[in-house]
């Protein structure tokens, strides 16, 4: 297979960072990277231009990383809370997606692109979660997210699968004890009256 040497103008997760010189398949470079302005051909003829461009891109990347570090420090204490309609057991009727997280961050004054919010799947149950926000290729922020049922009814036992059964056993036990004491009292009262 034919390969081509290119200079990356943008960060591409599968290839590398801005300013790196990498080899890729010729078709990938010709059909995607070059037309979209994501890379430049690294040939002998434009080597001086590439070195100047590479230096400028590396400086720009360093500034962006410093900005991302500052933003991470600023957003370090942020946490998000969502209230959604939920059924029994804490299962949501909808879900909390990266768009919801981006909207909540925007409401708090932080403009984060939803594609930078890393979630394997949408959140579909009540509980506490951690959502990663990729501020830069090397800077990731973890934001705690709490999802509760509407009306403030948080199902705290949902993350622990054994907790629900244990909680049910605890709620059953006091009811039985109260019922037994009430029946004992009811039995003793008629004897006193007789």
Secondary structure, DSSP 8 states (H G I E B T S, - for coil): --EEEEEESS-BTTTB-TT-EEEEEHHHIIIIITTTTSEEE--STTHHHHHHHHHHHHHHHHHHHHHHHHHHHHTTT-EEEEEE-B-GGGEEEEEE-HHHHHHHHHHTT----GGGEE-SS-EEESEEEEEEEEEETTEEEEEEEEEEETTS---TTSSSHHHHHHHHHHHHHHHHHHHHHHHHHHHHHHHHH-
